[in-house]
Amino acid sequence: MREALARCATLTVVVGLVFLAVLVARREATPSRPLAVRDGPATAGATESNPADPLTVSPEQSARGAVLFASLDCRSCHSLGDEGNPGLPLDDVGQRRDREQILAWITGTGVAAAELSPAARRRKATYQTVAQEDLKALAAFLSLQRTPPP
Ligand code: HEC
């Protein structure tokens, strides 16, 4: 009886150790996320399931995107906050679309191509010549816009 108990205890310890080892190994195998960069309430509402993942947008990229949004005259058709054309607000676009989709909508390609009017598509096609890094910054900036339009 004693021997059986001792064997049982040993087995429990061994199984426990193996379990712990597996846990540690799995944790080490999971790559850690880039450091979270949050810039105020714009990122509120970010969820794990949203592929826009604003946690990977750096403040520099976001700032660059904001400047581009103004200099590329996106506000002639779109508004952000209380500035620009209120017909097509982008205040909550980050909640509805991920960065890849936003990129397609900026340039009128991919999923956006079929849905835009020919005139809008022509105008958006002019953005295809913008440097890729700038387009990415613009999309990153827009992915942080997560407040319902005023
Ligand atoms: C000539 C007008 C026009 C200009 C200029 C314009 N857009 Fe658009 N954009 C549109 C139209 C039209 C749509 C489609 C709106 C819709 O279907 O809800 C759209 C859609 C979008 C969308 C998707 C919006 C959504 O609600 O899903 C994004 C993002 C976007 N544009 C970004 C930009 C950016 C960034 C710029 C400047 C680089 C820009 N647009 C310039 C007309 C324009």
py3Dmol code that shows the C-alpha trace and the ligand (Angstrom):
import py3Dmol

protein = """\
ATOM      1  CA  MET A   1       0.000   0.000   0.000  1.00  0.00           C
ATOM      2  CA  ARG A   2       2.726   2.417   1.004  1.00  0.00           C
ATOM      3  CA  GLU A   3       4.687   1.549  -2.059  1.00  0.00           C
ATOM      4  CA  ALA A   4       1.678   2.113  -4.301  1.00  0.00           C
ATOM      5  CA  LEU A   5       1.099   5.517  -2.724  1.00  0.00           C
ATOM      6  CA  ALA A   6       4.736   6.471  -3.204  1.00  0.00           C
ATOM      7  CA  ARG A   7       4.622   5.406  -6.845  1.00  0.00           C
ATOM      8  CA  CYS A   8       1.445   7.390  -7.359  1.00  0.00           C
ATOM      9  CA  ALA A   9       3.039  10.481  -5.824  1.00  0.00           C
ATOM     10  CA  THR A  10       6.144  10.122  -7.976  1.00  0.00           C
ATOM     11  CA  LEU A  11       4.025   9.754 -11.078  1.00  0.00           C
ATOM     12  CA  THR A  12       2.033  12.872 -10.188  1.00  0.00           C
ATOM     13  CA  VAL A  13       5.241  14.862  -9.732  1.00  0.00           C
ATOM     14  CA  VAL A  14       6.676  13.643 -13.028  1.00  0.00           C
ATOM     15  CA  VAL A  15       3.494  14.435 -14.944  1.00  0.00           C
ATOM     16  CA  GLY A  16       3.391  17.853 -13.301  1.00  0.00           C
ATOM     17  CA  LEU A  17       6.979  18.586 -14.300  1.00  0.00           C
ATOM     18  CA  VAL A  18       6.378  17.550 -17.895  1.00  0.00           C
ATOM     19  CA  PHE A  19       3.295  19.756 -18.008  1.00  0.00           C
ATOM     20  CA  LEU A  20       5.281  22.730 -16.672  1.00  0.00           C
ATOM     21  CA  ALA A  21       8.075  22.125 -19.173  1.00  0.00           C
ATOM     22  CA  VAL A  22       5.570  22.131 -22.040  1.00  0.00           C
ATOM     23  CA  LEU A  23       4.029  25.364 -20.750  1.00  0.00           C
ATOM     24  CA  VAL A  24       7.417  27.093 -20.548  1.00  0.00           C
ATOM     25  CA  ALA A  25       8.426  25.839 -23.999  1.00  0.00           C
ATOM     26  CA  ARG A  26       5.200  27.135 -25.543  1.00  0.00           C
ATOM     27  CA  ARG A  27       5.591  30.509 -23.937  1.00  0.00           C
ATOM     28  CA  GLU A  28       9.118  30.822 -25.303  1.00  0.00           C
ATOM     29  CA  ALA A  29       7.956  29.812 -28.771  1.00  0.00           C
ATOM     30  CA  THR A  30       5.364  32.623 -28.910  1.00  0.00           C
ATOM     31  CA  PRO A  31       6.913  35.798 -30.351  1.00  0.00           C
ATOM     32  CA  SER A  32       6.317  38.788 -28.150  1.00  0.00           C
ATOM     33  CA  ARG A  33       4.285  41.677 -29.517  1.00  0.00           C
ATOM     34  CA  PRO A  34       5.962  44.943 -30.397  1.00  0.00           C
ATOM     35  CA  LEU A  35       5.748  47.423 -27.603  1.00  0.00           C
ATOM     36  CA  ALA A  36       2.312  48.982 -27.452  1.00  0.00           C
ATOM     37  CA  VAL A  37       2.141  52.537 -28.675  1.00  0.00           C
ATOM     38  CA  ARG A  38      -1.063  54.260 -27.744  1.00  0.00           C
ATOM     39  CA  ASP A  39      -1.747  57.843 -28.477  1.00  0.00           C
ATOM     40  CA  GLY A  40      -4.744  58.911 -26.544  1.00  0.00           C
ATOM     41  CA  PRO A  41      -8.391  58.088 -26.912  1.00  0.00           C
ATOM     42  CA  ALA A  42      -8.191  57.469 -30.667  1.00  0.00           C
ATOM     43  CA  THR A  43      -7.121  53.904 -30.004  1.00  0.00           C
ATOM     44  CA  ALA A  44      -9.930  53.189 -27.576  1.00  0.00           C
ATOM     45  CA  GLY A  45     -11.993  50.314 -28.846  1.00  0.00           C
ATOM     46  CA  ALA A  46      -9.030  48.487 -30.304  1.00  0.00           C
ATOM     47  CA  THR A  47      -9.663  44.802 -30.005  1.00  0.00           C
ATOM     48  CA  GLU A  48      -7.636  41.679 -30.523  1.00  0.00           C
ATOM     49  CA  SER A  49      -9.927  40.643 -33.342  1.00  0.00           C
ATOM     50  CA  ASN A  50      -9.429  43.850 -35.288  1.00  0.00           C
ATOM     51  CA  PRO A  51      -6.614  43.323 -37.787  1.00  0.00           C
ATOM     52  CA  ALA A  52      -6.023  47.076 -37.996  1.00  0.00           C
ATOM     53  CA  ASP A  53      -4.058  46.556 -34.791  1.00  0.00           C
ATOM     54  CA  PRO A  54      -3.234  50.147 -33.827  1.00  0.00           C
ATOM     55  CA  LEU A  55      -0.807  48.782 -31.266  1.00  0.00           C
ATOM     56  CA  THR A  56       1.792  48.543 -34.011  1.00  0.00           C
ATOM     57  CA  VAL A  57       1.446  52.136 -35.238  1.00  0.00           C
ATOM     58  CA  SER A  58       4.299  54.313 -34.034  1.00  0.00           C
ATOM     59  CA  PRO A  59       3.635  57.939 -33.079  1.00  0.00           C
ATOM     60  CA  GLU A  60       5.995  59.020 -35.888  1.00  0.00           C
ATOM     61  CA  GLN A  61       4.039  57.071 -38.480  1.00  0.00           C
ATOM     62  CA  SER A  62       0.772  58.422 -37.194  1.00  0.00           C
ATOM     63  CA  ALA A  63       2.066  62.009 -37.256  1.00  0.00           C
ATOM     64  CA  ARG A  64       3.379  61.551 -40.790  1.00  0.00           C
ATOM     65  CA  GLY A  65       0.002  60.170 -41.865  1.00  0.00           C
ATOM     66  CA  ALA A  66      -1.807  63.163 -40.414  1.00  0.00           C
ATOM     67  CA  VAL A  67       0.422  65.554 -42.358  1.00  0.00           C
ATOM     68  CA  LEU A  68      -0.135  63.585 -45.578  1.00  0.00           C
ATOM     69  CA  PHE A  69      -3.883  63.534 -45.044  1.00  0.00           C
ATOM     70  CA  ALA A  70      -3.796  67.321 -45.085  1.00  0.00           C
ATOM     71  CA  SER A  71      -1.224  67.805 -47.857  1.00  0.00           C
ATOM     72  CA  LEU A  72      -2.835  65.301 -50.263  1.00  0.00           C
ATOM     73  CA  ASP A  73      -6.105  67.184 -49.939  1.00  0.00           C
ATOM     74  CA  CYS A  74      -8.123  64.194 -48.798  1.00  0.00           C
ATOM     75  CA  ARG A  75     -10.387  66.696 -47.049  1.00  0.00           C
ATOM     76  CA  SER A  76     -11.801  67.896 -50.359  1.00  0.00           C
ATOM     77  CA  CYS A  77     -13.955  64.752 -50.219  1.00  0.00           C
ATOM     78  CA  HIS A  78     -13.556  63.483 -46.659  1.00  0.00           C
ATOM     79  CA  SER A  79     -13.839  64.936 -43.185  1.00  0.00           C
ATOM     80  CA  LEU A  80     -12.014  64.137 -39.999  1.00  0.00           C
ATOM     81  CA  GLY A  81     -13.314  65.785 -36.852  1.00  0.00           C
ATOM     82  CA  ASP A  82     -15.036  68.968 -37.882  1.00  0.00           C
ATOM     83  CA  GLU A  83     -12.688  69.704 -40.790  1.00  0.00           C
ATOM     84  CA  GLY A  84     -13.222  68.817 -44.404  1.00  0.00           C
ATOM     85  CA  ASN A  85     -16.087  67.614 -46.570  1.00  0.00           C
ATOM     86  CA  PRO A  86     -18.692  66.161 -44.188  1.00  0.00           C
ATOM     87  CA  GLY A  87     -20.127  64.014 -46.962  1.00  0.00           C
ATOM     88  CA  LEU A  88     -17.618  61.217 -46.432  1.00  0.00           C
ATOM     89  CA  PRO A  89     -16.441  61.201 -42.810  1.00  0.00           C
ATOM     90  CA  LEU A  90     -13.491  58.977 -41.906  1.00  0.00           C
ATOM     91  CA  ASP A  91     -13.695  59.434 -38.128  1.00  0.00           C
ATOM     92  CA  ASP A  92     -14.461  55.783 -37.440  1.00  0.00           C
ATOM     93  CA  VAL A  93     -12.820  54.197 -40.470  1.00  0.00           C
ATOM     94  CA  GLY A  94     -10.311  52.345 -38.263  1.00  0.00           C
ATOM     95  CA  GLN A  95     -13.166  50.548 -36.626  1.00  0.00           C
ATOM     96  CA  ARG A  96     -14.635  49.376 -39.897  1.00  0.00           C
ATOM     97  CA  ARG A  97     -11.589  48.587 -42.019  1.00  0.00           C
ATOM     98  CA  ASP A  98      -8.120  47.179 -41.482  1.00  0.00           C
ATOM     99  CA  ARG A  99      -5.002  48.869 -42.791  1.00  0.00           C
ATOM    100  CA  GLU A 100      -4.830  46.813 -45.939  1.00  0.00           C
ATOM    101  CA  GLN A 101      -8.391  47.720 -46.861  1.00  0.00           C
ATOM    102  CA  ILE A 102      -7.787  51.378 -46.049  1.00  0.00           C
ATOM    103  CA  LEU A 103      -4.778  51.334 -48.357  1.00  0.00           C
ATOM    104  CA  ALA A 104      -6.933  49.915 -51.148  1.00  0.00           C
ATOM    105  CA  TRP A 105      -9.550  52.607 -50.589  1.00  0.00           C
ATOM    106  CA  ILE A 106      -6.965  55.395 -50.686  1.00  0.00           C
ATOM    107  CA  THR A 107      -5.672  54.312 -54.069  1.00  0.00           C
ATOM    108  CA  GLY A 108      -8.948  52.908 -55.420  1.00  0.00           C
ATOM    109  CA  THR A 109      -7.506  49.463 -55.997  1.00  0.00           C
ATOM    110  CA  GLY A 110      -8.432  45.927 -54.935  1.00  0.00           C
ATOM    111  CA  VAL A 111     -11.709  45.707 -53.035  1.00  0.00           C
ATOM    112  CA  ALA A 112     -12.348  49.430 -53.537  1.00  0.00           C
ATOM    113  CA  ALA A 113     -11.990  49.468 -57.317  1.00  0.00           C
ATOM    114  CA  ALA A 114     -15.368  47.940 -58.036  1.00  0.00           C
ATOM    115  CA  GLU A 115     -17.222  50.080 -55.516  1.00  0.00           C
ATOM    116  CA  LEU A 116     -15.972  53.538 -56.467  1.00  0.00           C
ATOM    117  CA  SER A 117     -17.540  55.664 -59.163  1.00  0.00           C
ATOM    118  CA  PRO A 118     -15.318  56.163 -62.236  1.00  0.00           C
ATOM    119  CA  ALA A 119     -14.671  59.778 -61.211  1.00  0.00           C
ATOM    120  CA  ALA A 120     -13.661  58.872 -57.659  1.00  0.00           C
ATOM    121  CA  ARG A 121     -11.555  56.004 -58.966  1.00  0.00           C
ATOM    122  CA  ARG A 122      -9.712  58.347 -61.355  1.00  0.00           C
ATOM    123  CA  ARG A 123      -8.991  60.786 -58.531  1.00  0.00           C
ATOM    124  CA  LYS A 124      -7.847  58.028 -56.212  1.00  0.00           C
ATOM    125  CA  ALA A 125      -5.660  56.548 -58.945  1.00  0.00           C
ATOM    126  CA  THR A 126      -3.538  59.714 -58.700  1.00  0.00           C
ATOM    127  CA  TYR A 127      -2.543  58.562 -55.214  1.00  0.00           C
ATOM    128  CA  GLN A 128      -0.956  55.418 -56.624  1.00  0.00           C
ATOM    129  CA  THR A 129       2.166  57.462 -57.359  1.00  0.00           C
ATOM    130  CA  VAL A 130       2.576  58.432 -53.701  1.00  0.00           C
ATOM    131  CA  ALA A 131       5.560  56.676 -52.102  1.00  0.00           C
ATOM    132  CA  GLN A 132       4.644  53.327 -50.575  1.00  0.00           C
ATOM    133  CA  GLU A 133       5.974  54.366 -47.154  1.00  0.00           C
ATOM    134  CA  ASP A 134       3.763  57.440 -47.201  1.00  0.00           C
ATOM    135  CA  LEU A 135       0.701  55.433 -48.183  1.00  0.00           C
ATOM    136  CA  LYS A 136       1.434  53.051 -45.338  1.00  0.00           C
ATOM    137  CA  ALA A 137       1.742  55.928 -42.876  1.00  0.00           C
ATOM    138  CA  LEU A 138      -1.521  57.368 -44.142  1.00  0.00           C
ATOM    139  CA  ALA A 139      -3.290  54.026 -43.741  1.00  0.00           C
ATOM    140  CA  ALA A 140      -1.768  53.581 -40.291  1.00  0.00           C
ATOM    141  CA  PHE A 141      -2.949  57.034 -39.260  1.00  0.00           C
ATOM    142  CA  LEU A 142      -6.457  56.314 -40.526  1.00  0.00           C
ATOM    143  CA  SER A 143      -6.561  52.954 -38.757  1.00  0.00           C
ATOM    144  CA  LEU A 144      -6.336  54.911 -35.496  1.00  0.00           C
ATOM    145  CA  GLN A 145      -9.495  56.869 -36.298  1.00  0.00           C
ATOM    146  CA  ARG A 146     -12.051  55.129 -34.170  1.00  0.00           C
ATOM    147  CA  THR A 147     -14.531  57.689 -32.980  1.00  0.00           C
ATOM    148  CA  PRO A 148     -18.021  57.942 -34.458  1.00  0.00           C
ATOM    149  CA  PRO A 149     -18.391  61.031 -36.715  1.00  0.00           C
ATOM    150  CA  PRO A 150     -19.632  64.151 -34.890  1.00  0.00           C
TER     151      PRO A 150
END
"""
ligand_1 = """\
43
HEC
C -12.685 62.873 -55.293
C -13.075 62.622 -53.946
C -12.119 61.838 -53.069
C -10.844 62.179 -52.688
C -10.037 63.399 -53.081
C -10.418 61.154 -51.763
N -11.402 60.233 -51.599
Fe -11.389 58.654 -50.357
N -13.222 58.090 -50.982
C -13.988 58.780 -51.929
C -15.215 58.049 -52.161
C -16.325 58.455 -53.115
C -15.170 56.917 -51.315
C -16.215 55.815 -51.175
C -17.067 56.150 -50.008
C -18.032 55.087 -49.694
O -18.331 54.240 -50.523
O -18.507 55.114 -48.556
C -13.915 56.988 -50.594
C -13.514 56.064 -49.642
C -12.369 56.186 -48.885
C -12.038 55.330 -47.802
C -12.909 54.192 -47.263
C -13.971 54.875 -46.435
C -14.917 54.008 -45.720
O -15.777 54.604 -45.061
O -14.816 52.800 -45.731
C -10.845 55.757 -47.308
C -10.071 55.162 -46.153
C -10.430 56.875 -48.098
N -11.387 57.113 -49.050
C -9.269 57.585 -47.896
C -8.890 58.682 -48.651
C -7.644 59.377 -48.457
C -6.608 59.067 -47.393
C -7.602 60.363 -49.380
C -6.484 61.321 -49.656
C -5.192 60.740 -49.958
C -8.832 60.279 -50.148
N -9.588 59.236 -49.673
C -9.192 61.148 -51.145
C -13.637 59.939 -52.540
C -12.456 60.608 -52.391
"""
view = py3Dmol.view(width=600, height=400)
view.addModel(protein, "pdb")
view.setStyle({"model": 0}, {"cartoon": {"style": "trace"}})
view.addModel(ligand_1, "xyz")
view.setStyle({"model": 1}, {"stick": {}})
view.zoomTo()
view.show()
